[in-house]
Amino acid sequence: MQRTGTSMNLDGIWGGNMFAGGSGAILPNQIISKHNFRYVPNMTGPDIVAKLRKYLDQLGYKDVEINLVGDVPWAIRNQNNDLARSNAYTQEIFTKPLTPGGAGAYWPAYLFSGKETNIDLPISSARGGTGGNAHAANEWYVIEGAGKQFGMATAEKVVATALYNYAGLNGPIPVKEEKAAGADGGS
């Protein structure tokens, strides 16, 4: 998400005579579409809907009805915890570096962030396997991986290794030394 920013996706659209044997020559009196927004930190669903309402009104579409069906607020978690360290170490074991800044996944992490509920748990992910275009019609995932192209079996091994690391069953997680400012030649 940090790469792409906010997006508005069309999930579906329907209207008119949508039944078997119906004539396609009659103009529909109503069209319904479903959209979802993927948004970046410090944005809220109700705020986005208010801005969309204002924009549609400015264009003269005051008759367009907007219903907010659900909202999954963004959440970001502190990665300075045992779970995050075990997941980072797991990624090192599988020689697959973590993507900085997160992957922009759409799931209810906010439920565990202490913001909307009284549940405050560490959240982190160890990613394995290869895929793309999540939640799209052309979503794909590698089943049989080879070499550095990870597949489903490797993804399962990543999850098991991360859990073993978190439980301490693979021994202690090596502690990385923090570089002092300027130690790498930079400022």
Backbone as a printed PyTorch tensor [residue, N CA C, xyz], in Angstrom:
tensor([[[  0.8180,  -1.1860,   0.0000],
         [  0.0000,   0.0000,   0.0000],
         [  0.8610,   1.2480,   0.0000]],

        [[  2.0110,   1.1920,   0.6250],
         [  2.8480,   2.3770,   0.6520],
         [  3.3570,   2.6990,  -0.7390]],

        [[  3.3970,   1.7000,  -1.6000],
         [  3.8410,   1.9460,  -2.9660],
         [  2.7230,   2.5550,  -3.8040]],

        [[  1.5000,   2.1460,  -3.5520],
         [  0.4130,   2.5260,  -4.4460],
         [ -0.5470,   3.5540,  -3.8740]],

        [[ -0.5750,   3.7320,  -2.5750],
         [ -1.4960,   4.6940,  -1.9930],
         [ -2.9220,   4.1790,  -1.9630]],

        [[ -3.8680,   5.0890,  -2.0040],
         [ -5.2820,   4.7430,  -1.9140],
         [ -5.7940,   4.2370,  -3.2490]],

        [[ -6.6620,   3.2450,  -3.1940],
         [ -7.2870,   2.7690,  -4.4280],
         [ -8.7730,   2.5510,  -4.1830]],

        [[ -9.5580,   2.7150,  -5.2440],
         [-10.9900,   2.4290,  -5.2080],
         [-11.2210,   1.3240,  -6.2270]],

        [[-11.7290,   0.2000,  -5.7650],
         [-11.9160,  -0.9610,  -6.6270],
         [-13.3950,  -1.2230,  -6.8590]],

        [[-13.7450,  -1.5620,  -8.0820],
         [-15.1090,  -1.9460,  -8.4220],
         [-15.2290,  -3.4500,  -8.2070]],

        [[-16.0320,  -3.8510,  -7.2170],
         [-16.2020,  -5.2690,  -6.9060],
         [-17.3130,  -5.9080,  -7.7330]],

        [[-18.2730,  -5.1210,  -8.1580],
         [-19.3690,  -5.6730,  -8.9430],
         [-20.3550,  -4.5890,  -9.3220]],

        [[-21.0880,  -4.8450, -10.4040],
         [-22.1020,  -3.8890, -10.8610],
         [-23.2450,  -4.6850, -11.4900]],

        [[-24.4670,  -4.2850, -11.2050],
         [-25.6050,  -4.9650, -11.7800],
         [-26.7780,  -4.0030, -11.8790]],

        [[-27.6930,  -4.3180, -12.7910],
         [-28.8550,  -3.4690, -12.9810],
         [-29.6970,  -3.9780, -14.1340]],

        [[-30.9190,  -3.5030, -14.2400],
         [-31.7960,  -3.8980, -15.3340],
         [-32.3680,  -5.2880, -15.1390]],

        [[-32.7230,  -5.9040, -16.2480],
         [-33.3320,  -7.2360, -16.2190],
         [-32.2410,  -8.2940, -16.1160]],

        [[-31.9100,  -8.6620, -14.9170],
         [-30.8220,  -9.6060, -14.6750],
         [-31.3880, -10.9960, -14.3840]],

        [[-32.2450, -11.4750, -15.2730],
         [-32.8090, -12.8040, -15.0660],
         [-32.8130, -13.5450, -16.3930]],

        [[-32.8540, -14.8580, -16.3050],
         [-32.8160, -15.6900, -17.5120],
         [-34.0070, -15.3670, -18.4040]],

        [[-33.7410, -15.1560, -19.6710],
         [-34.7900, -14.8710, -20.6310],
         [-35.2490, -13.4260, -20.6400]],

        [[-34.6810, -12.5900, -19.7890],
         [-35.0590, -11.1820, -19.7330],
         [-34.5540, -10.4280, -20.9530]],

        [[-35.2860,  -9.4260, -21.3530],
         [-34.9040,  -8.6200, -22.5020],
         [-33.8170,  -7.6380, -22.1080]],

        [[-32.8140,  -7.5070, -22.9530],
         [-31.7400,  -6.5580, -22.6940],
         [-32.0350,  -5.1870, -23.2620]],

        [[-33.2170,  -4.9960, -23.8500],
         [-33.5300,  -3.7380, -24.5200],
         [-34.1360,  -2.7020, -23.5790]],

        [[-34.4620,  -3.0900, -22.3750],
         [-35.1010,  -2.1640, -21.4440],
         [-34.0270,  -1.5250, -20.5820]],

        [[-34.0380,  -0.1870, -20.5370],
         [-33.0650,   0.5160, -19.7080],
         [-33.3930,   0.2940, -18.2340]],

        [[-32.3940,   0.0490, -17.4290],
         [-32.6590,  -0.1780, -16.0050],
         [-33.0540,   1.1200, -15.3050]],

        [[-33.9630,   1.0040, -14.3510],
         [-34.3260,   2.1770, -13.5530],
         [-33.3690,   2.3510, -12.3750]],

        [[-32.5170,   1.3690, -12.1740],
         [-31.5770,   1.4220, -11.0630],
         [-30.3530,   0.5810, -11.4090]],

        [[-29.1980,   1.0750, -11.0410],
         [-27.9530,   0.3190, -11.1740],
         [-27.2860,   0.3310,  -9.8070]],

        [[-26.8040,  -0.8230,  -9.4110],
         [-26.1340,  -0.9490,  -8.1200],
         [-24.7000,  -1.3910,  -8.3730]],

        [[-23.7810,  -0.7580,  -7.6890],
         [-22.3830,  -1.1920,  -7.7870],
         [-21.8110,  -1.2970,  -6.3850]],

        [[-20.8480,  -2.1770,  -6.2550],
         [-20.1750,  -2.3600,  -4.9750],
         [-18.7070,  -2.0280,  -5.1720]],

        [[-18.1660,  -1.2290,  -4.2700],
         [-16.7670,  -0.7980,  -4.3490],
         [-16.0930,  -1.0400,  -3.0080]],

        [[-14.7800,  -1.1420,  -3.0480],
         [-14.0290,  -1.1240,  -1.7980],
         [-12.8540,  -0.1890,  -1.9620]],

        [[-12.4950,   0.4370,  -0.8730],
         [-11.3580,   1.3570,  -0.8430],
         [-10.2420,   0.7060,  -0.0430]],

        [[ -9.0410,   0.7820,  -0.5650],
         [ -7.8500,   0.4070,   0.1930],
         [ -7.1650,   1.7170,   0.5120]],

        [[ -6.9710,   1.9920,   1.7690],
         [ -6.4200,   3.2940,   2.1160],
         [ -5.2000,   3.1800,   3.0170]],

        [[ -4.4750,   4.2540,   3.0680],
         [ -3.2050,   4.3100,   3.7870],
         [ -3.4410,   4.8090,   5.2080]],

        [[ -2.4280,   4.6990,   6.0880],
         [ -2.6030,   5.1520,   7.4700],
         [ -3.1290,   6.5810,   7.5890]],

        [[ -3.8600,   6.7890,   8.6620],
         [ -4.4690,   8.0680,   9.0290],
         [ -5.6440,   8.4510,   8.1370]],

        [[ -6.1680,   7.5110,   7.3870],
         [ -7.4140,   7.7190,   6.6500],
         [ -8.4760,   6.8530,   7.3190]],

        [[ -9.7250,   7.2690,   7.2250],
         [-10.8150,   6.4730,   7.7870],
         [-11.8800,   6.2620,   6.7240]],

        [[-12.5840,   5.1540,   6.8430],
         [-13.6580,   4.8570,   5.9080],
         [-14.7360,   5.9250,   5.8750]],

        [[-15.2720,   6.3460,   7.0320],
         [-16.3040,   7.3880,   7.0130],
         [-15.8250,   8.6890,   6.3650]],

        [[-14.5640,   9.0570,   6.5580],
         [-14.0270,  10.2710,   5.9380],
         [-13.9660,  10.1190,   4.4170]],

        [[-13.5570,   8.9480,   3.9450],
         [-13.5000,   8.7040,   2.5010],
         [-14.9010,   8.7710,   1.9030]],

        [[-15.8770,   8.1730,   2.5890],
         [-17.2580,   8.1970,   2.0970],
         [-17.7760,   9.6320,   2.0510]],

        [[-17.4660,  10.4400,   3.0610],
         [-17.8990,  11.8500,   3.0740],
         [-17.2940,  12.6090,   1.8930]],

        [[-16.0330,  12.3510,   1.5950],
         [-15.3830,  13.0200,   0.4620],
         [-15.9740,  12.5520,  -0.8640]],

        [[-16.2890,  11.2620,  -0.9710],
         [-16.9280,  10.7500,  -2.1820],
         [-18.3050,  11.3800,  -2.3560]],

        [[-19.0640,  11.4930,  -1.2640],
         [-20.3900,  12.1200,  -1.3160],
         [-20.2880,  13.5590,  -1.8190]],

        [[-19.3390,  14.3070,  -1.2790],
         [-19.1380,  15.7000,  -1.6790],
         [-18.7810,  15.7830,  -3.1610]],

        [[-17.9090,  14.8990,  -3.6130],
         [-17.4790,  14.8930,  -5.0130],
         [-18.6520,  14.5760,  -5.9430]],

        [[-19.4390,  13.5580,  -5.6050],
         [-20.5960,  13.2140,  -6.4360],
         [-21.6070,  14.3550,  -6.4660]],

        [[-21.8200,  15.0120,  -5.3390],
         [-22.7390,  16.1540,  -5.2820],
         [-22.2570,  17.2890,  -6.1790]],

        [[-20.9450,  17.5530,  -6.1680],
         [-20.3810,  18.6120,  -7.0130],
         [-20.5990,  18.3080,  -8.4950]],

        [[-20.6080,  17.0290,  -8.8440],
         [-20.8210,  16.6320, -10.2400],
         [-22.3020,  16.5490, -10.6000]],

        [[-23.1850,  16.7980,  -9.6300],
         [-24.6170,  16.7780,  -9.8980],
         [-25.2790,  15.4280,  -9.6670]],

        [[-24.6030,  14.5160,  -8.9950],
         [-25.1540,  13.1760,  -8.7560],
         [-25.6830,  13.0430,  -7.3310]],

        [[-26.5540,  13.9780,  -6.9440],
         [-27.0910,  13.9530,  -5.5840],
         [-28.0560,  12.7960,  -5.3710]],

        [[-28.5370,  12.1990,  -6.4620],
         [-29.4630,  11.0740,  -6.3440],
         [-28.7410,   9.7470,  -6.1000]],

        [[-27.4300,   9.7330,  -6.2000],
         [-26.6680,   8.5030,  -5.9590],
         [-26.6400,   8.2300,  -4.4620]],

        [[-27.0950,   7.0420,  -4.1000],
         [-27.1360,   6.6450,  -2.6920],
         [-25.8590,   5.8880,  -2.3390]],

        [[-25.2680,   6.2100,  -1.2050],
         [-24.0600,   5.5300,  -0.7330],
         [-24.3750,   4.8440,   0.5870]],

        [[-24.0930,   3.5580,   0.6580],
         [-24.2630,   2.7980,   1.8940],
         [-22.9050,   2.2520,   2.3200]],

        [[-22.4650,   2.6090,   3.4990],
         [-21.2280,   2.0620,   4.0430],
         [-21.5680,   0.7160,   4.6660]],

        [[-21.1110,  -0.3480,   4.0260],
         [-21.4520,  -1.6940,   4.4720],
         [-20.5200,  -2.1550,   5.5860]],

        [[-19.2570,  -1.8620,   5.4600],
         [-18.2890,  -2.2700,   6.4700],
         [-17.0480,  -1.4160,   6.3680]],

        [[-16.2990,  -1.3780,   7.4340],
         [-15.0760,  -0.5880,   7.4380],
         [-14.0340,  -1.3430,   8.2490]],

        [[-12.8600,  -1.5020,   7.6820],
         [-11.7410,  -2.1400,   8.3720],
         [-10.6650,  -1.0770,   8.5420]],

        [[-10.6020,  -0.4410,   9.7140],
         [ -9.6130,   0.6160,   9.9200],
         [ -8.1850,   0.0950,   9.7880]],

        [[ -7.2940,   0.9750,   9.4310],
         [ -5.8910,   0.5990,   9.3190],
         [ -5.3170,   0.4060,  10.7180]],

        [[ -4.2440,  -0.3420,  10.7780],
         [ -3.5410,  -0.5440,  12.0490],
         [ -2.0750,  -0.7860,  11.7450]],

        [[ -1.2310,  -0.2600,  12.5870],
         [  0.2010,  -0.5190,  12.4700],
         [  0.6800,  -0.9280,  13.8580]],

        [[  1.5520,  -1.8960,  13.8950],
         [  1.9990,  -2.4380,  15.1670],
         [  3.4890,  -2.2280,  15.3530]],

        [[  3.8940,  -2.0910,  16.5900],
         [  5.3020,  -2.0090,  16.9370],
         [  5.9280,  -3.3820,  16.6770]],

        [[  6.9830,  -3.4180,  15.9070],
         [  7.6300,  -4.6860,  15.5690],
         [  8.7530,  -5.0460,  16.5400]],

        [[  8.8550,  -4.3370,  17.6550],
         [  9.8690,  -4.6320,  18.6590],
         [  9.2850,  -5.6080,  19.6820]],

        [[  9.0750,  -6.8570,  19.2480],
         [  8.5450,  -7.8800,  20.1400],
         [  9.0540,  -9.2480,  19.6820]],

        [[  8.8800, -10.2550,  20.5230],
         [  9.4110, -11.5900,  20.2300],
         [  8.8050, -12.1930,  18.9650]],

        [[  7.5230, -11.9550,  18.7300],
         [  6.8790, -12.5070,  17.5400],
         [  7.4950, -11.9280,  16.2710]],

        [[  7.6550, -10.6250,  16.2310],
         [  8.2420,  -9.9850,  15.0450],
         [  9.6900, -10.4240,  14.8450]],

        [[ 10.4440, -10.5360,  15.9390],
         [ 11.8400, -10.9840,  15.8190],
         [ 11.9130, -12.4250,  15.3160]],

        [[ 11.0160, -13.2890,  15.7940],
         [ 11.0300, -14.6780,  15.3280],
         [ 10.6620, -14.7540,  13.8490]],

        [[  9.7400, -13.9060,  13.4130],
         [  9.3660, -13.8950,  11.9990],
         [ 10.4860, -13.3450,  11.1250]],

        [[ 11.1610, -12.3020,  11.5920],
         [ 12.2880, -11.7500,  10.8280],
         [ 13.4020, -12.7860,  10.7080]],

        [[ 13.6660, -13.5100,  11.7860],
         [ 14.6970, -14.5550,  11.7510],
         [ 14.2770, -15.6820,  10.8050]],

        [[ 13.0040, -16.0150,  10.7970],
         [ 12.5010, -17.0360,   9.8710],
         [ 12.7630, -16.6190,   8.4350]],

        [[ 12.5180, -15.3620,   8.1160],
         [ 12.7650, -14.8780,   6.7530],
         [ 14.2470, -15.0000,   6.4080]],

        [[ 15.1280, -14.7350,   7.3780],
         [ 16.5670, -14.8900,   7.1340],
         [ 16.9190, -16.3470,   6.8580]],

        [[ 16.3190, -17.2620,   7.6160],
         [ 16.5860, -18.6900,   7.4250],
         [ 16.2430, -19.0990,   5.9990]],

        [[ 15.1460, -18.5810,   5.4900],
         [ 14.7030, -18.9420,   4.1410],
         [ 15.2660, -17.9920,   3.0850]],

        [[ 16.2080, -17.1610,   3.4710],
         [ 16.8920, -16.2010,   2.5820],
         [ 15.9300, -15.3700,   1.7500]],

        [[ 14.8290, -15.0090,   2.3580],
         [ 13.8680, -14.1570,   1.6610],
         [ 13.6400, -12.9270,   2.5290]],

        [[ 14.2040, -11.7800,   2.1590],
         [ 14.0790, -10.6000,   3.0210],
         [ 12.6420, -10.1000,   3.1070]],

        [[ 12.3330,  -9.5270,   4.2610],
         [ 11.0070,  -8.9380,   4.4450],
         [ 10.8360,  -7.7210,   3.5570]],

        [[  9.6260,  -7.5070,   3.0810],
         [  9.3100,  -6.3040,   2.3220],
         [  9.1630,  -5.1590,   3.3100]],

        [[  9.9710,  -4.1110,   3.1820],
         [  9.8470,  -3.0160,   4.1490],
         [  8.4960,  -2.3240,   4.0380]],

        [[  7.9510,  -1.9460,   5.1900],
         [  6.7150,  -1.1700,   5.1950],
         [  5.4540,  -1.9920,   5.1320]],

        [[  5.5500,  -3.2860,   5.1200],
         [  4.3590,  -4.1190,   5.0970],
         [  3.8370,  -4.3220,   3.6920]],

        [[  2.8580,  -5.1850,   3.5860],
         [  2.3560,  -5.5780,   2.2830],
         [  1.0120,  -4.9520,   1.9470]],

        [[  0.4460,  -4.1660,   2.8480],
         [ -0.8410,  -3.5450,   2.5590],
         [ -1.9840,  -4.5390,   2.5730]],

        [[ -1.8670,  -5.5580,   3.3740],
         [ -2.9040,  -6.5750,   3.4270],
         [ -4.1870,  -6.0020,   4.0180]],

        [[ -5.2960,  -6.5970,   3.6390],
         [ -6.6080,  -6.1480,   4.0830],
         [ -7.1600,  -7.2010,   5.0330]],

        [[ -6.9330,  -7.0050,   6.2960],
         [ -7.4700,  -7.9150,   7.2990],
         [ -7.6740,  -7.1250,   8.5830]],

        [[ -8.4860,  -7.6400,   9.5030],
         [ -8.8560,  -6.8370,  10.6780],
         [ -7.7980,  -6.7900,  11.7780]],

        [[ -6.5910,  -6.3440,  11.4400],
         [ -5.5190,  -6.2110,  12.4360],
         [ -5.9080,  -5.2290,  13.5280]],

        [[ -6.7650,  -4.2680,  13.1860],
         [ -7.1640,  -3.2570,  14.1650],
         [ -7.8190,  -3.8850,  15.3940]],

        [[ -8.4100,  -5.0670,  15.2310],
         [ -9.0610,  -5.7260,  16.3610],
         [ -8.0680,  -6.0930,  17.4590]],

        [[ -6.7830,  -6.2270,  17.0830],
         [ -5.7600,  -6.6300,  18.0400],
         [ -4.8070,  -5.4870,  18.3890]],

        [[ -5.1060,  -4.2790,  17.9340],
         [ -4.1840,  -3.1510,  18.0940],
         [ -4.4310,  -2.3290,  19.3490]],

        [[ -5.5170,  -2.6000,  20.0570],
         [ -5.8400,  -1.8140,  21.2390],
         [ -6.5040,  -0.4890,  20.9220]],

        [[ -6.6920,  -0.1720,  19.6230],
         [ -7.3180,   1.0980,  19.2420],
         [ -8.8390,   1.0220,  19.3270]],

        [[ -9.4060,  -0.0240,  18.7550],
         [-10.8620,  -0.1520,  18.6830],
         [-11.4080,  -1.0870,  19.7700]],

        [[-10.5330,  -1.9100,  20.3480],
         [-10.9320,  -2.8750,  21.3720],
         [ -9.9280,  -2.7950,  22.5180]],

        [[-10.1560,  -3.5760,  23.5580],
         [ -9.1840,  -3.6160,  24.6510],
         [ -8.1860,  -4.7620,  24.4690]],

        [[ -8.1380,  -5.3550,  23.2930],
         [ -7.1920,  -6.4300,  22.9880],
         [ -5.9640,  -5.8120,  22.3300]],

        [[ -4.8110,  -5.9860,  22.9520],
         [ -3.5680,  -5.4290,  22.4210],
         [ -2.5370,  -6.5510,  22.3370]],

        [[ -2.3950,  -7.1320,  21.1530],
         [ -1.4910,  -8.2590,  20.9360],
         [ -0.4690,  -7.9170,  19.8620]],

        [[  0.7320,  -8.5050,  19.9480],
         [  1.6990,  -8.2840,  18.8690],
         [  1.2080,  -8.9410,  17.5820]],

        [[  1.4240,  -8.2590,  16.4760],
         [  1.0320,  -8.7830,  15.1710],
         [  2.2410,  -8.6970,  14.2620]],

        [[  2.4910,  -9.7610,  13.5390],
         [  3.6130,  -9.7840,  12.6060],
         [  3.3310, -10.8790,  11.5930]],

        [[  4.1120, -10.9090,  10.5350],
         [  3.9140, -11.9710,   9.5490],
         [  5.2500, -12.4720,   9.0480]],

        [[  5.2730, -13.7550,   8.7560],
         [  6.4150, -14.3610,   8.0820],
         [  5.8630, -14.8680,   6.7610]],

        [[  6.3660, -14.3310,   5.6910],
         [  5.7990, -14.6630,   4.3900],
         [  6.6480, -15.7200,   3.6940]],

        [[  5.9710, -16.6350,   3.0690],
         [  6.6480, -17.6420,   2.2660],
         [  5.7830, -17.9290,   1.0610]],

        [[  6.3280, -18.5620,   0.0800],
         [  5.5650, -18.8240,  -1.1260],
         [  5.6130, -17.6330,  -2.0570]],

        [[  5.1350, -17.8430,  -3.2530],
         [  5.1580, -16.8000,  -4.2720],
         [  3.7780, -16.6990,  -4.8930]],

        [[  3.2820, -15.4830,  -5.0300],
         [  1.9890, -15.2610,  -5.6500],
         [  1.8070, -13.7910,  -5.9420]],

        [[  0.6520, -13.4590,  -6.4770],
         [  0.3920, -12.0650,  -6.7960],
         [ -1.0600, -11.8230,  -7.1470]],

        [[ -1.4090, -10.5560,  -7.3100],
         [ -2.7570, -10.1080,  -7.6880],
         [ -3.8250, -10.6110,  -6.7120]],

        [[ -3.5160, -10.5380,  -5.4180],
         [ -4.4320, -11.0470,  -4.3980],
         [ -5.8260, -10.4540,  -4.5480]],

        [[ -6.8250, -11.2850,  -4.3890],
         [ -8.2460, -10.9320,  -4.4150],
         [ -8.7280, -10.4940,  -5.7990]],

        [[ -7.9340, -10.7260,  -6.8280],
         [ -8.3310, -10.3500,  -8.1840],
         [ -8.7070, -11.6070,  -8.9710]],

        [[ -9.3740, -11.3980, -10.0910],
         [ -9.7570, -12.5300, -10.9280],
         [ -8.5370, -13.2840, -11.4410]],

        [[ -7.4120, -12.5970, -11.5740],
         [ -6.1950, -13.2440, -12.0650],
         [ -5.1830, -13.4790, -10.9440]],

        [[ -5.6810, -13.7050,  -9.7250],
         [ -4.7950, -14.0230,  -8.5980],
         [ -4.0660, -15.3270,  -8.8950]],

        [[ -2.8140, -15.4020,  -8.4860],
         [ -2.0430, -16.6170,  -8.7380],
         [ -1.1550, -16.9450,  -7.5480]],

        [[ -0.8040, -18.2150,  -7.4420],
         [  0.0550, -18.6940,  -6.3640],
         [  0.8380, -19.8950,  -6.8810]],

        [[  2.1320, -19.9300,  -6.5950],
         [  2.9750, -21.0440,  -7.0350],
         [  2.7390, -22.2290,  -6.1000]],

        [[  2.3590, -23.3610,  -6.6680],
         [  2.1340, -24.5740,  -5.8810],
         [  3.4430, -25.3480,  -5.7410]],

        [[  4.0640, -25.6810,  -6.8540],
         [  5.3270, -26.4240,  -6.8650],
         [  6.4720, -25.4530,  -7.1010]],

        [[  7.1470, -25.0530,  -6.0450],
         [  8.2730, -24.1410,  -6.1820],
         [  9.5350, -24.8860,  -6.5800]],

        [[ 10.5260, -24.1250,  -7.0300],
         [ 11.8250, -24.7000,  -7.3890],
         [ 12.8870, -23.6320,  -7.1790]],

        [[ 13.9970, -24.0200,  -6.5390],
         [ 15.0750, -23.0670,  -6.3100],
         [ 14.6190, -21.9260,  -5.4210]],

        [[ 14.8410, -20.6980,  -5.8780],
         [ 14.4450, -19.5190,  -5.0930],
         [ 12.9900, -19.1330,  -5.3340]],

        [[ 12.3070, -19.8440,  -6.2020],
         [ 10.8780, -19.6180,  -6.4570],
         [ 10.1000, -20.4810,  -5.4650]],

        [[  9.6790, -19.8780,  -4.3550],
         [  9.0270, -20.6350,  -3.2960],
         [  7.5970, -20.9850,  -3.6830]],

        [[  7.1620, -22.1520,  -3.2530],
         [  5.8040, -22.6060,  -3.5060],
         [  5.0640, -22.8720,  -2.2080]],

        [[  3.9740, -23.6150,  -2.3070],
         [  3.1040, -23.8940,  -1.1680],
         [  3.8340, -24.6520,  -0.0610]],

        [[  4.6440, -25.6480,  -0.4110],
         [  5.3530, -26.4210,   0.6150],
         [  6.2830, -25.5180,   1.4200]],

        [[  6.9830, -24.6120,   0.7470],
         [  7.8780, -23.6930,   1.4580],
         [  7.0730, -22.7450,   2.3360]],

        [[  5.9310, -22.2920,   1.8530],
         [  5.0820, -21.4070,   2.6590],
         [  4.6850, -22.1000,   3.9600]],

        [[  4.3480, -23.3750,   3.8810],
         [  3.9850, -24.1290,   5.0800],
         [  5.1890, -24.2840,   6.0100]],

        [[  6.3700, -24.5050,   5.4390],
         [  7.5920, -24.6140,   6.2520],
         [  7.9140, -23.2850,   6.9360]],

        [[  7.6650, -22.1790,   6.2520],
         [  7.9060, -20.8560,   6.8430],
         [  7.0220, -20.6670,   8.0700]],

        [[  5.7540, -21.0130,   7.9550],
         [  4.8370, -20.8580,   9.0900],
         [  5.2790, -21.7470,  10.2520]],

        [[  5.6100, -23.0130,   9.9660],
         [  6.0500, -23.9250,  11.0290],
         [  7.3370, -23.4240,  11.6810]],

        [[  8.2920, -22.9630,  10.8720],
         [  9.5560, -22.4620,  11.4110],
         [  9.3300, -21.2240,  12.2680]],

        [[  8.4620, -20.3240,  11.8120],
         [  8.1660, -19.1150,  12.5870],
         [  7.5640, -19.4810,  13.9420]],

        [[  6.6560, -20.4480,  13.9570],
         [  6.0530, -20.8720,  15.2250],
         [  7.0860, -21.5280,  16.1400]],

        [[  7.9470, -22.3640,  15.5600],
         [  9.0170, -22.9920,  16.3530],
         [  9.9620, -21.9280,  16.9060]],

        [[ 10.3150, -20.9440,  16.0860],
         [ 11.1870, -19.8610,  16.5580],
         [ 10.5320, -19.1020,  17.7020]],

        [[  9.2600, -18.7830,  17.5520],
         [  8.5370, -18.0230,  18.5710],
         [  8.4550, -18.8060,  19.8830]],

        [[  8.2820, -20.1280,  19.7640],
         [  8.1930, -20.9790,  20.9550],
         [  9.5640, -21.2800,  21.5580]],

        [[ 10.6380, -20.8820,  20.8710],
         [ 11.9860, -21.1370,  21.3730],
         [ 12.4820, -22.5400,  21.1020]],

        [[ 11.7960, -23.2950,  20.2580],
         [ 12.1700, -24.6830,  19.9870],
         [ 13.3530, -24.8070,  19.0320]],

        [[ 13.7210, -23.7340,  18.3570],
         [ 14.8900, -23.7400,  17.4680],
         [ 16.0840, -23.0590,  18.1280]],

        [[ 16.0400, -22.8950,  19.4370],
         [ 17.1200, -22.2080,  20.1370],
         [ 16.8620, -20.7140,  20.1640]],

        [[ 17.7770, -19.9810,  20.7830],
         [ 17.5770, -18.5290,  20.8810],
         [ 17.7250, -17.8390,  19.5230]],

        [[ 16.9700, -16.7830,  19.3470],
         [ 17.0540, -15.9900,  18.1160],
         [ 18.2680, -15.0820,  18.2340]],

        [[ 19.1580, -15.1140,  17.2420],
         [ 20.3380, -14.2410,  17.3140],
         [ 19.9290, -12.7710,  17.4030]],

        [[ 20.6040, -12.0540,  18.2760],
         [ 20.3260, -10.6290,  18.4490],
         [ 21.1850,  -9.8570,  17.4670]],

        [[ 20.5500,  -9.0040,  16.6830],
         [ 21.2930,  -8.1770,  15.7260],
         [ 21.8300,  -6.9530,  16.4410]],

        [[ 23.0530,  -6.6270,  16.1390],
         [ 23.6690,  -5.4280,  16.7150],
         [ 23.1790,  -4.2200,  15.9370]],

        [[ 22.7240,  -3.2050,  16.6530],
         [ 22.3010,  -1.9530,  16.0270],
         [ 23.5360,  -1.1750,  15.6020]],

        [[ 23.5400,  -0.6840,  14.3690],
         [ 24.6510,   0.1500,  13.9020],
         [ 24.4800,   1.5600,  14.4420]],

        [[ 25.5700,   2.1190,  14.9110],
         [ 25.5340,   3.5120,  15.3640],
         [ 25.3740,   4.4160,  14.1560]],

        [[ 24.7710,   5.5820,  14.3420],
         [ 24.5980,   6.5360,  13.2450],
         [ 25.9550,   6.8460,  12.6320]],

        [[ 26.0410,   6.7140,  11.3370],
         [ 27.2810,   7.0160,  10.6290],
         [ 28.2420,   5.8450,  10.5700]],

        [[ 27.9300,   4.7040,  11.2260],
         [ 28.8460,   3.5680,  11.2530],
         [ 29.0070,   2.9210,   9.8860]],

        [[ 27.9990,   3.0850,   9.0190],
         [ 28.0920,   2.4870,   7.6900],
         [ 28.5960,   3.4800,   6.6470]],

        [[ 29.1430,   4.5670,   7.0920],
         [ 29.6540,   5.5740,   6.1670],
         [ 28.6370,   6.6370,   5.8280]],

        [[ 27.3680,   6.4120,   6.2220],
         [ 26.3160,   7.3910,   5.9290],
         [ 26.1600,   8.3490,   7.0840]],

        [[ 25.1540,   9.1760,   7.0010],
         [ 24.9410,  10.1450,   8.0810],
         [ 23.8580,   9.6830,   9.0080]]])
